[in-house]
Amino acid sequence: MSNIRKTYEQKLSEMNDIETQLAELMKDERVKKYLELNDQRLKLNSELLQLYTDMKKEEFSKCKHIWIPISKNIDYYEGRSDIDYGCVKCGLDQRVLGTYNPRFLSTNDKIIYDYFLEHYATSGIRSHTLCNFDLARAMYAKIVENHPDIDDVTALKYFEVALDDIRNIRVNEDRKESRVKRLMLKPGFKNWGGHKN
Ligand SMILES: [Zn+2]
């Protein structure tokens, strides 16, 4: 018998042995229950993902967007520049459209990507001041927290004034740190100029 055939037959016999053991275990009520629960979990998981997706898409479609320019892509070869916008209210972020392969996007980014493909989301108002998106969202959240009934146009004005202040007032490192905490940004946040991402 060739070596390959011998190995094949050995593995086949191992496989039969495992199948017998599995069949035996399947008679156990606890094992049955385990497998049943596992199936239910898988099904629930995909239902949850679908509902989460629908929930986010509903949130995006109901939002009266406030768009902030969050990154500028300059194409020197073609001599033009594109600006990506992000909505500080719902989190729609046009940068995901520049992704090389959408399959590698996170769950949230993939939902945003699909939403942009399905919808022409350009309604709402927009700012012209380029700003880091995390900073912009944190500042907007703080404005709404302090003025719960504020309208969008006024909120955008407050945002631009606050951004101007941040850029013009030199602050020491201690104050930057407390600002990070106040705006609930990630502890390592350094991008107070807010230009690059
Ligand atoms: Zn929005």
Boltz pocket constraint, residues with backbone or C-beta under 6 A from the ligand:
constraints:
  - pocket:
      binder: B
      contacts: [[A, 59], [A, 60], [A, 63], [A, 64], [A, 65], [A, 66], [A, 87], [A, 88], [A, 89], [A, 90], [A, 91], [A, 92]]
      max_distance: 6.0
